[in-house]
Amino acid sequence: MNVVFLDSDSLPLNIPAPAWVTDWQDRPDTPADQVVEVSRHAHVLITNKVRIGRVELEQLANLRFICVAATGYDCIDLAACRDFGVTVSNVPAYSAQSVAESVIASIFALRRQLFAYQRAARRDWANSRHFCVHREPIQDVQGSVVGILGKGAIGLATARLASSLGMRLMFAEHRGVTAVRQGYQSFETVLAQSDVISLHCPLTEHTRHLIGVAELAQMKPGALLINTARGPLVDEAAVLTALERGRLGGAALDVLCQEPPPAEHPLLNSPHSNLIITPHVAWASQSSLQRLADGILGNLQGYHRGSLVNVVS
């Protein structure tokens, strides 16, 4: 049994080779033009973000199973996998708590102006005539409205934490849908009434640039935008413009359209005081990493035993 892990260094943990694997190749990273060469004899591929599409599958005659070392599987051409008889499994929900806590932390940081007041303490407090320094308006988290786009495991975990803090919840219906399901509000209503918009939906052609110029214009002035899902869900240029013009009160982005981004990326170089950029790590708490490792090994074991789990295609 030949197993190739195409990008093991994308995870800060070691996945041990199961005893039944006869050939285990642990590759820190695999450039796109080397995928076929290194996978030619593989029966099983493990990938976090290395793309496997129709062109690769056409040349991998031995491949039977792909384990995605993540919840999102937009790096895999599922239709092509079905055509070539390759089964795909992911690791669902392992990071729901970690990502949800990251969202809540960002809401506190932005509404409570933590970074602005950290700077004020270092620069201005020693010279203050009073015991405190007042700068940016501080807003409570309790009573604010969070609009959640995506009602999967992470969206629901975010909702539970937000509700426990006294935030009001709104789940958005799909954009462009007129028949609103029970438990949801129309996409436009959620944009207009939310103090915080948090994205938790997969990247598809329908959700690409889900938040763009028109959507940002519909949002409540001064609202926050949080994206811990996929970078292309937002139009990055539009977000930066909305921040600079004061339309957006702040943004917390754990994902960007290109990862890793170029050093000259406008968002990375923006001096905006209420812009938080983190390098796609909202998912990576220690407990999440352990659940991910267990999930990968569980998927491999399911394939070996002939009782597949977490199948997405």
QUITADA-V735486 format. One record per backbone hydrogen bond with DSSP energy under -1.0 kcal/mol. CO is the residue of the C=O (numbers start at 1). NH is the residue of the N-H. E is the energy in kcal/mol with one decimal. If there is no record, write none. Layout:
{{CO,NH,E} {CO,NH,E}}
This chain:
{{1,22,-1.0} {1,23,-2.2} {2,43,-2.5} {2,44,-2.0} {3,25,-2.8} {4,46,-2.7} {5,27,-2.4} {7,10,-1.8} {8,11,-1.6} {11,13,-1.4} {18,21,-1.7} {23,3,-3.1} {25,5,-3.0} {27,8,-2.5} {28,9,-1.3} {31,34,-2.1} {34,38,-2.4} {35,39,-1.3} {39,42,-1.8} {43,64,-2.7} {43,65,-1.6} {44,4,-2.1} {45,67,-3.0} {46,6,-2.9} {47,69,-2.6} {52,77,-2.2} {53,57,-2.5} {54,58,-2.3} {56,59,-1.4} {57,60,-1.3} {64,87,-2.2} {65,45,-2.1} {66,89,-2.4} {67,47,-2.0} {68,70,-1.8} {70,91,-2.6} {73,76,-1.7} {75,52,-2.2} {76,78,-1.3} {77,81,-2.0} {78,82,-2.3} {79,83,-1.9} {80,84,-1.8} {81,86,-2.9} {87,66,-2.7} {88,312,-2.9} {88,313,-1.4} {89,68,-3.2} {93,96,-1.2} {95,99,-2.9} {96,100,-2.4} {97,101,-2.5} {98,102,-1.8} {99,103,-2.3} {100,104,-2.3} {101,105,-2.6} {102,106,-2.1} {103,107,-2.3} {104,108,-2.4} {105,109,-2.6} {106,110,-2.5} {107,111,-2.8} {108,112,-2.3} {109,114,-1.9} {111,139,-2.9} {113,117,-2.1} {114,118,-1.6} {115,119,-2.2} {116,120,-2.0} {117,121,-2.0} {118,122,-1.7} {119,123,-2.5} {120,124,-2.7} {120,125,-1.4} {125,128,-1.7} {141,144,-2.0} {144,168,-2.8} {145,195,-2.0} {145,196,-1.9} {146,170,-1.8} {147,198,-2.8} {148,172,-2.3} {149,200,-3.2} {152,156,-2.7} {153,157,-2.1} {154,158,-2.5} {155,159,-2.1} {156,160,-2.3} {157,161,-2.0} {158,162,-2.7} {159,163,-2.8} {160,164,-1.9} {162,167,-2.4} {163,166,-1.7} {166,143,-2.0} {168,146,-2.9} {170,148,-3.2} {171,185,-2.9} {174,177,-1.7} {178,180,-1.1} {181,184,-1.8} {185,173,-2.9} {186,190,-2.3} {187,191,-2.0} {188,192,-2.2} {189,193,-1.9} {190,194,-1.5} {191,220,-1.2} {195,224,-2.5} {196,147,-3.7} {197,226,-2.9} {198,149,-2.5} {204,208,-1.3} {207,210,-1.7} {211,235,-2.7} {212,216,-2.7} {213,217,-1.8} {214,218,-1.0} {220,223,-2.3} {223,249,-2.7} {223,250,-1.0} {224,197,-2.6} {225,252,-2.5} {226,199,-2.5} {227,254,-2.6} {230,233,-1.7} {231,234,-2.0} {232,209,-3.3} {233,211,-2.3} {235,239,-2.2} {236,240,-2.4} {237,241,-2.2} {238,242,-2.4} {239,243,-2.2} {240,244,-2.5} {241,245,-2.1} {242,247,-1.6} {242,248,-1.8} {243,246,-1.1} {247,222,-2.7} {250,225,-1.8} {251,276,-2.9} {252,227,-2.5} {253,278,-2.0} {254,280,-1.6} {262,265,-2.0} {265,269,-1.5} {267,270,-1.1} {272,275,-1.1} {274,251,-2.2} {276,253,-3.0} {278,280,-1.9} {281,284,-1.7} {285,289,-2.4} {286,290,-1.8} {287,291,-2.0} {288,292,-2.5} {289,293,-2.5} {290,294,-2.5} {291,295,-2.2} {292,296,-2.7} {293,297,-2.3} {294,298,-2.2} {295,299,-2.3} {296,300,-2.3} {297,301,-2.5} {298,302,-2.2} {299,303,-2.0} {300,304,-2.5} {301,305,-2.3} {302,307,-2.2} {310,90,-1.9}}
